[in-house]
């Protein structure tokens, strides 16, 4: 069952980027004892919004989507972003 924090992150990303797929992984347990505010997450996302965008532009789109959550709810965010076309061309 996702936490309220995870639901909020997911909702922000879904609203902004309308992903075909979105996986949010809580990696906070790997960073226990850091004393950081907010969690550590990996986002795996496939969206048409990334078509023709550089890696930096894709990451900015995700960071823009979560916005102020980076100041409170998220301490670290790892992003794996691809376009729908790229995903379709990836061998299974």
C-alpha positions as CSV (number, residue, x, y, z in Angstrom):
1,X,0.0,0.0,0.0
2,X,1.6,3.3,-1.1
3,X,2.1,6.0,1.6
4,X,0.5,9.4,1.4
5,X,3.9,10.8,0.3
6,X,4.2,8.2,-2.5
7,X,0.6,8.9,-3.6
8,X,1.4,12.7,-3.7
9,X,4.6,12.2,-5.8
10,X,2.8,9.8,-8.2
11,X,-0.1,12.2,-8.6
12,X,2.1,15.2,-9.4
13,X,4.0,13.2,-12.0
14,X,0.9,11.7,-13.6
15,X,-0.8,15.1,-13.8
16,X,2.2,16.8,-15.4
17,X,3.5,14.1,-17.7
18,X,0.6,11.8,-18.4
19,X,2.9,8.7,-18.5
20,X,2.2,5.5,-20.2
21,X,3.9,3.8,-17.4
22,X,5.2,5.0,-14.0
23,X,7.1,3.1,-11.3
24,X,7.9,4.8,-8.1
25,X,10.4,2.8,-5.9
26,X,11.1,3.8,-2.3
27,X,14.8,3.4,-1.7
28,X,14.8,5.1,1.7
29,X,15.7,1.9,3.5
30,X,19.1,2.0,1.6
31,X,19.9,5.3,3.2
32,X,18.8,4.8,6.8
33,X,20.7,6.9,9.3
34,X,21.4,9.8,7.0
35,X,19.1,12.0,9.0
36,X,17.7,13.5,5.9
37,X,14.2,15.0,5.7
38,X,12.1,13.3,3.0
39,X,12.6,10.0,1.2
40,X,14.9,8.6,-1.4
41,X,13.1,7.4,-4.6
42,X,13.7,6.0,-8.0
43,X,11.2,7.0,-10.7
44,X,11.0,4.9,-13.9
45,X,8.7,6.7,-16.3
46,X,7.7,6.3,-20.0
47,X,5.9,9.3,-21.5
48,X,5.3,11.0,-24.8
49,X,6.4,14.2,-23.1
50,X,10.0,13.0,-23.4
51,X,10.0,12.6,-27.2
52,X,12.9,14.6,-28.7
53,X,14.1,15.8,-25.3
54,X,17.7,15.4,-23.9
55,X,18.3,13.6,-20.7
56,X,18.7,16.9,-18.9
57,X,15.4,18.2,-20.3
58,X,13.6,15.0,-19.2
59,X,15.0,15.2,-15.7
60,X,13.9,18.9,-15.5
61,X,10.4,17.9,-16.5
62,X,10.2,15.4,-13.7
63,X,11.7,17.8,-11.2
64,X,9.3,20.5,-12.3
65,X,6.4,18.0,-11.8
66,X,7.3,17.3,-8.2
67,X,8.2,20.9,-7.6
68,X,8.1,21.9,-3.9
69,X,8.1,18.3,-2.8
70,X,11.9,18.4,-3.3
71,X,12.1,20.7,-0.4
72,X,10.1,18.6,2.0
73,X,8.9,15.1,0.9
74,X,11.8,14.1,-1.3
75,X,15.5,14.1,-0.3
76,X,16.8,12.3,-3.4
77,X,15.3,11.3,-6.7
78,X,16.8,9.0,-9.3
79,X,15.1,9.2,-12.7
80,X,15.0,6.8,-15.5
81,X,13.0,8.5,-18.3
82,X,12.2,7.3,-21.8
83,X,9.7,8.2,-24.5
84,X,7.0,5.9,-25.6
85,X,8.8,5.4,-29.0
86,X,12.0,4.5,-27.3
87,X,10.3,2.0,-25.1
88,X,8.6,0.4,-28.1
89,X,12.0,-0.1,-29.7
90,X,13.6,-1.7,-26.6
91,X,13.9,-5.5,-26.8
92,X,12.0,-7.3,-24.1
